[in-house]
């Protein structure tokens, strides 16, 4: 009976570790939990930008996805912080990319 309990606890621990692997990751050399940011009500907490009723840009969209959704930018610059800044003058919008993924935006 004691062996069965120990075996059950051990198997639950292993299963939990396998499940936990989906929620953890390594970023910039540090091990951390990967928490997805949810949709918020306030402008500062949103992780999406609504283009129209059928279309929205979402944080972590790739440059290809953004180009497919709203087209090529009018200008591309590099900020001091190392972000690629895409400007859309007609939409009065600036998009900031960290690597290949959308990080944040700024409405003008």
C-alpha positions in Angstrom: 0.0 0.0 0.0 2.8 2.4 0.9 4.6 1.7 -2.4 1.3 2.4 -4.3 1.0 5.8 -2.6 4.7 6.7 -3.3 4.2 5.6 -6.9 1.1 7.7 -7.2 2.7 10.8 -5.8 5.8 10.3 -8.0 3.7 9.9 -11.1 1.7 13.1 -10.2 4.9 15.0 -9.8 6.2 13.9 -13.1 2.9 14.7 -14.8 2.9 18.1 -13.2 6.4 18.8 -14.4 5.5 17.9 -18.0 2.5 20.2 -17.8 4.6 23.0 -16.2 7.0 22.9 -19.2 4.2 24.5 -21.3 4.1 27.5 -19.0 7.8 28.1 -18.6 10.5 29.4 -20.8 14.0 30.9 -21.0 14.2 34.6 -22.0 17.5 36.5 -22.1 19.2 33.7 -20.2 16.7 33.8 -17.3 14.2 31.0 -16.5 10.7 32.4 -15.9 7.1 31.6 -16.1 5.5 32.7 -19.4 2.4 34.7 -18.6 0.1 35.8 -21.4 -1.3 39.2 -21.0 -5.1 39.3 -21.3 -7.3 41.8 -22.9 -7.8 44.8 -20.6 -10.3 47.7 -20.5 -7.8 50.5 -20.3 -5.6 51.7 -23.1 -2.4 51.0 -21.2 -3.4 47.3 -20.5 -4.6 46.4 -24.0 -2.5 43.9 -26.0 -4.4 44.6 -29.2 -5.1 47.6 -31.5 -8.4 47.5 -33.5 -8.0 48.6 -37.1 -11.6 48.1 -38.0 -14.5 45.7 -37.1 -12.9 42.7 -38.7 -9.2 43.4 -38.1 -6.9 44.0 -35.1 -3.1 44.1 -34.5 -2.1 42.0 -31.6 1.1 42.2 -29.5 3.5 39.5 -30.7 2.2 39.7 -34.3 5.1 39.2 -36.7 6.2 41.8 -39.3 4.7 39.6 -42.0 1.4 39.4 -40.3 1.3 43.2 -39.8 2.2 43.7 -43.4 -0.5 41.3 -44.5 -3.1 43.1 -42.3 -2.3 46.8 -43.0 0.3 46.9 -45.7 3.8 48.2 -45.9 4.9 51.2 -43.7 5.6 54.7 -45.1 8.9 54.9 -43.2 11.0 52.5 -41.2 13.4 53.8 -38.5 15.5 52.3 -35.7 15.0 53.8 -32.2 17.8 54.3 -29.6 16.3 51.4 -27.6 16.8 49.1 -30.6 13.2 48.8 -31.7 12.3 48.9 -35.4 9.7 51.7 -35.8 7.2 51.5 -38.6 5.3 54.7 -39.4 1.9 54.8 -41.2 1.2 58.5 -41.9 -2.4 57.9 -43.2 -3.4 55.9 -40.2 -1.4 58.2 -37.8 0.2 55.1 -36.2 3.7 54.1 -35.2 4.4 50.4 -34.6 7.4 49.2 -32.6 9.0 45.8 -33.2 11.3 43.9 -30.9 13.1 41.6 -33.3 10.4 40.2 -35.6 7.4 40.7 -33.2 5.2 43.7 -32.5 6.0 45.1 -29.1 3.8 48.3 -28.8 2.2 51.1 -30.8 1.7 54.8 -30.6 -1.2 56.7 -32.0 -0.3 60.2 -33.2 
